[in-house]
Amino acid sequence: MTTILVTGANRGIGLELVKALLNNGNTVVATARQPDTANALLELKKSRPGLEIETLDVTDEQSIAKLATKYDDRSLDGLINNAGIIGPDDQSTLNMDFRGWMDTFATNTVAPLQITQALMPALRQAPQARILTISSLMGSMSHSKSDRIAYRSSKTAVNKVMQALAEDVRQFNITVACAHPGWVQTDMGGANADITPAQSGTGLIDLFEGLTIEKTGTFFNYDGTILPW
Ligand SMILES: NC(=O)c1ccc[n+]([C@@H]2O[C@H](COP(=O)([O-])OP(=O)(O)OC[C@H]3O[C@@H](n4cnc5c(N)ncnc54)[C@H](OP(=O)(O)O)[C@@H]3O)[C@@H](O)[C@H]2O)c1
């Protein structure tokens, strides 16, 4: 039985990641900023004994530390850094909300590594742990579009951080990858997006379950194809 922790699991893609992981027989630690009002997770828990719900604000150091203490003597087979924000209204190179840009970095770039470091002792206890960070093709250096540059740059940066992490934890047999979830019909992606959260979630979990150390340090699309950094 493997235990996987998912951040930002109360709605959108995160919720579908939780469902797909449970369907594959995993124990899932679904984290949310406010578990008491995470109604979809609370409903799911009624029929899924393998679901644990924990509090985590990914930008709050104390919240991260409190969660990590629960894994002091427990192994964790996987971490999916999913929580993310699109950033401020004004985020062009000619009109940037700089505070909002920093907040976007805090959530999308700094938090995934901070959470990973806090949970590293638990991940190292697993024989072959996996870390997947939900990034975005919008952060790929192969794209020259300039809209939403706070968001784009936060995803470019997290890709670089995770590529480096892959090298640093290879010695512990931990696999690290980033994934673009597709353009998904969530609050962030909007109703006109290409695919449903369930399509994205099942694709991402197929990818996640297939991650082996040979694939470490790779940026994938949700369908398993490799994307350019
Ligand atoms: N949708 C797309 O088309 C698309 C495309 C490319 C990449 N992505 C990426 O996919 C991931 C999930 O996106 P989504 O579409 O599911 O977005 P979403 O529907 O807006 O959901 C975002 C999730 O992140 C959580 N979150 C945000 N800030 C947080 C914080 N400080 N602490 C804890 N949780 C926090 C939210 O929690 P609350 O409910 O508490 O706000 C929510 O659970 C993100 O990393 C996003 O950048 C999405």
The ligand as a Tripos MOL2 file, in Angstrom:
@<TRIPOS>MOLECULE
LIG
   48    52     1     0     0
SMALL
NO_CHARGES

@<TRIPOS>ATOM
      1 N1         -6.3790   24.6630  -15.2570 N.am      1 LIG1
      2 C1         -5.4530   24.7190  -16.2030 C.2       1 LIG1
      3 O1         -5.7590   24.8230  -17.3990 O.2       1 LIG1
      4 C2         -3.9920   24.6030  -15.8240 C.ar      1 LIG1
      5 C3         -3.0420   24.6400  -16.8690 C.ar      1 LIG1
      6 C4         -1.6940   24.5280  -16.5610 C.ar      1 LIG1
      7 C5         -1.3050   24.3600  -15.2470 C.ar      1 LIG1
      8 N2         -2.2390   24.3300  -14.2360 N.ar      1 LIG1
      9 C6         -1.7560   24.1390  -12.8720 C.3       1 LIG1
     10 O2         -2.4710   23.0810  -12.2580 O.3       1 LIG1
     11 C7         -2.5160   23.2680  -10.8380 C.3       1 LIG1
     12 C8         -3.9590   23.1720  -10.3650 C.3       1 LIG1
     13 O3         -4.7090   24.1530  -11.0650 O.3       1 LIG1
     14 P1         -6.3080   24.1710  -11.1240 P.3       1 LIG1
     15 O4         -6.6740   24.4730  -12.5130 O.co2     1 LIG1
     16 O5         -6.8840   22.9820  -10.4390 O.co2     1 LIG1
     17 O6         -6.5700   25.4920  -10.2520 O.3       1 LIG1
     18 P2         -7.7800   25.9000   -9.2950 P.3       1 LIG1
     19 O7         -9.0290   25.2500   -9.7400 O.co2     1 LIG1
     20 O8         -7.7090   27.3820   -9.1990 O.co2     1 LIG1
     21 O9         -7.3500   25.2420   -7.8840 O.3       1 LIG1
     22 C9         -6.1760   25.6830   -7.2800 C.3       1 LIG1
     23 C10        -5.9360   24.8570   -6.0310 C.3       1 LIG1
     24 O10        -4.7320   25.3530   -5.4170 O.3       1 LIG1
     25 C11        -5.0300   25.6640   -4.0700 C.3       1 LIG1
     26 N3         -4.1760   26.7060   -3.5260 N.ar      1 LIG1
     27 C12        -3.8820   27.9320   -4.0270 C.ar      1 LIG1
     28 N4         -3.0860   28.6040   -3.1850 N.ar      1 LIG1
     29 C13        -2.8770   27.7870   -2.1180 C.ar      1 LIG1
     30 C14        -2.1580   27.9040   -0.9040 C.ar      1 LIG1
     31 N5         -1.4770   29.0160   -0.5710 N.pl3     1 LIG1
     32 N6         -2.1480   26.8400   -0.0420 N.ar      1 LIG1
     33 C15        -2.8250   25.7170   -0.3480 C.ar      1 LIG1
     34 N7         -3.5550   25.5510   -1.4600 N.ar      1 LIG1
     35 C16        -3.5690   26.5840   -2.3410 C.ar      1 LIG1
     36 C17        -6.4930   26.0910   -4.0850 C.3       1 LIG1
     37 O11        -7.0130   26.0780   -2.7540 O.3       1 LIG1
     38 P3         -8.2290   27.0670   -2.2950 P.3       1 LIG1
     39 O12        -9.4980   26.3900   -2.7140 O.co2     1 LIG1
     40 O13        -8.0390   27.1770   -0.8250 O.co2     1 LIG1
     41 O14        -8.0200   28.3760   -3.0210 O.co2     1 LIG1
     42 C18        -7.0590   25.0150   -4.9970 C.3       1 LIG1
     43 O15        -7.2250   23.8220   -4.2880 O.3       1 LIG1
     44 C19        -1.8930   24.6470  -10.5750 C.3       1 LIG1
     45 O16        -0.5550   24.4810  -10.1750 O.3       1 LIG1
     46 C20        -1.9570   25.3210  -11.9490 C.3       1 LIG1
     47 O17        -0.9610   26.3040  -12.1090 O.3       1 LIG1
     48 C21        -3.5720   24.4570  -14.5150 C.ar      1 LIG1
@<TRIPOS>BOND
     1     1     2 1
     2     2     3 2
     3     2     4 1
     4     4     5 ar
     5     4    48 ar
     6     5     6 ar
     7     6     7 ar
     8     7     8 ar
     9     8     9 1
    10     8    48 ar
    11     9    10 1
    12     9    46 1
    13    10    11 1
    14    11    12 1
    15    11    44 1
    16    12    13 1
    17    13    14 1
    18    14    15 2
    19    14    16 1
    20    14    17 1
    21    17    18 1
    22    18    19 2
    23    18    20 1
    24    18    21 1
    25    21    22 1
    26    22    23 1
    27    23    24 1
    28    23    42 1
    29    24    25 1
    30    25    26 1
    31    25    36 1
    32    26    27 ar
    33    26    35 ar
    34    27    28 ar
    35    28    29 ar
    36    29    30 ar
    37    29    35 ar
    38    30    31 1
    39    30    32 ar
    40    32    33 ar
    41    33    34 ar
    42    34    35 ar
    43    36    37 1
    44    36    42 1
    45    37    38 1
    46    38    39 2
    47    38    40 1
    48    38    41 1
    49    42    43 1
    50    44    45 1
    51    44    46 1
    52    46    47 1
@<TRIPOS>SUBSTRUCTURE
     1 LIG1         1 GROUP 0 **** ****
